[in-house]
Amino acid sequence: MAEVLTPDICVIGAGSGGLSVAAGASQMGAETVLIEKGKMGGDCLNYGCVPSKSILAAAHHAIEGRNGRRFGVINGGEPKIDFRAVHDHVQGVIAAIAPHDSVERFEGLGVRVIQAAAAFTGPRELRAGDATVRARRFVVATGSSAMAPPIPGLAEVPYLTNETVFDLTERPAHLVVIGAGPIGLELAQAQRRLGARVTVLEVARALAKDDPELTSLVLTRLRKEGVEILEGIKISSVSKADGGGVTVTLEEDGAAREITGSHLLVAAGRAANVQSLNLEAAGIAYTPKGIEVDARLRTTNKKVYALGDVAGPYQFTHMAGYHAGIVIRNALFRMPAKVDYRAVPWVTFTDPELAHVGLDETAARERHGEIRVLRWRFEENDRAQAERATEGTIKVITDKRGRVLGASLVGPHAGELLLPWIMAVQQRQKIGVMAGLIAPYPTLSEVSKRVAGSYFMDALFSERTKKIVRFLAKFG
Ligand SMILES: Cc1cc2nc3c(=O)[nH]c(=O)nc-3n(C[C@H](O)[C@H](O)[C@H](O)COP(=O)(O)OP(=O)(O)OC[C@H]3O[C@@H](n4cnc5c(N)ncnc54)[C@H](O)[C@@H]3O)c2cc1C
């Protein structure tokens, strides 16, 4: 029989963003309904962050034997990869985390979970399965999906996306990846290190959202490892290959070329999950990029909020979590909390890692005119030398008074090294704060202190004095 529910808050989508709102709201005592049509945990747990980092972990282990030789450790020849066991490892990590996002856990928190697709039937009402929900507030947290680029023939060939690539139990002989963004390149490196031949096709520039000065190091490493990366090409069509697999016809430097792979992976951007929600019935405006929201994450229907990938503009799990806090304050406490995107961090988990927060050099120049650009290389770091992991750079941007505007790192553990810079950007700290910290020796985090110290060196001192300051920065 049809059921009518009238909770304080109804959340659509049990991914990173929706789960955070539902947990927070119910713990605050709000009557909460959570609707999920697929797997609890959404993309991050099932088809995104968790499986991609798990397969990368396996891939990094795969080359340990090869790397050991530099340290005088010889572990035998090339590693043997049991691809099914790699698959089982990835699924095992998902299974280990899944209880945290499960129906049982959320019902235990007092949330009413409905496992069905939701669609609005009016400005204050939706249907999900047999239930009609009339909530005081709604939150749309429906995420995004792999976008299918308009390539002739693509719809007629079998292709993988992030929703299916982690189901592979056999190594692809030759994986062709369309899209050289973080998702495409993380998976390209993982598959290559696990023994697949990999070709990546990019119509623009690889890792286009990051600073080319730093991305070049990632691309060089991938190419050295045997990943073929073609940039600035035009894909004309895709078709089934005669002997099985898929052929991509493309134009490279004006010349036609065909590449045939055993498997095709499409990682060419994300499309917001707005279809099938019947947003029109609720008066919620959206574009192909996602649902329109104001700084408080309210949609054009003031009773409805949207967050995470479906609202954008940054499609990361940590942003969905950040959005959730803003929505809870606005929707439940009526505190006018607004998003602040000054210190949005992101990391690409290739080896070497690539990490960024705040403004890059171009954006900083546009906004602030006169800026300072500071650089320090990992090869000057003793720990990096000991680890034989010296390929890396930190680049920091300050305004003319030394206030930190942004930071980017490429190198080992770049993602782990980013946090103090997120604080510096968010707190509008002066670079002297970082320069004055005592960094433990020998750690990679000394690169942060050293790059900060270079601000004063370049501005104030002669060459001789610089040497003394370098000494003090290291041992002082
Ligand atoms: C391969 C890959 C790797 C990634 N790696 C990282 C990373 O390392 N770090 C990082 O920060 N981010 C990463 N991301 C991005 C991250 O996964 C997303 O930003 C995050 O999952 C967004 O959370 P969300 O809550 O907005 O949406 P989702 O997690 O996608 O959840 C949305 C949920 O809504 C459900 N839903 C949709 N429509 C309806 C409906 N009509 N009714 C009911 N339910 C519905 C969906 O089934 C889904 O479960 C990665 C993404 C991919 C694809």
The ligand as a Gaussian input file, in Angstrom:
#p B3LYP/6-31G(d) Opt

LIG

0 1
 C       37.241000       6.536000     -10.788000
 C       36.973000       7.678000      -9.829000
 C       37.911000       7.994000      -8.874000
 C       37.670000       9.022000      -7.968000
 N       38.623000       9.313000      -7.052000
 C       38.419000      10.321000      -6.174000
 C       39.384000      10.613000      -5.182000
 O       40.430000       9.967000      -5.098000
 N       39.124000      11.619000      -4.306000
 C       37.969000      12.353000      -4.371000
 O       37.791000      13.259000      -3.559000
 N       37.035000      12.104000      -5.310000
 C       37.231000      11.098000      -6.200000
 N       36.263000      10.813000      -7.133000
 C       35.029000      11.634000      -7.146000
 C       34.031000      11.157000      -6.094000
 O       33.734000       9.796000      -6.283000
 C       32.758000      11.994000      -6.162000
 O       33.103000      13.358000      -6.106000
 C       31.804000      11.675000      -5.040000
 O       31.413000      10.324000      -5.064000
 C       30.554000      12.568000      -5.140000
 O       29.678000      12.259000      -4.110000
 P       28.121000      12.559000      -4.291000
 O       27.498000      12.271000      -2.954000
 O       27.917000      13.888000      -4.890000
 O       27.620000      11.510000      -5.383000
 P       27.727000       9.917000      -5.474000
 O       28.752000       9.358000      -4.584000
 O       27.823000       9.604000      -6.914000
 O       26.326000       9.414000      -4.933000
 C       25.129000       9.693000      -5.610000
 C       24.130000       8.584000      -5.317000
 O       22.831000       9.006000      -5.752000
 C       22.142000       7.874000      -6.277000
 N       21.060000       8.354000      -7.152000
 C       21.182000       8.992000      -8.344000
 N       19.961000       9.304000      -8.831000
 C       19.053000       8.856000      -7.931000
 C       17.627000       8.870000      -7.859000
 N       16.885000       9.436000      -8.825000
 N       17.015000       8.302000      -6.788000
 C       17.745000       7.727000      -5.803000
 N       19.101000       7.677000      -5.822000
 C       19.746000       8.240000      -6.865000
 C       23.250000       7.114000      -7.014000
 O       22.878000       5.754000      -7.199000
 C       24.437000       7.297000      -6.074000
 O       24.547000       6.224000      -5.163000
 C       36.465000       9.772000      -8.045000
 C       35.508000       9.458000      -9.011000
 C       35.747000       8.421000      -9.887000
 C       34.694000       8.097000     -10.910000

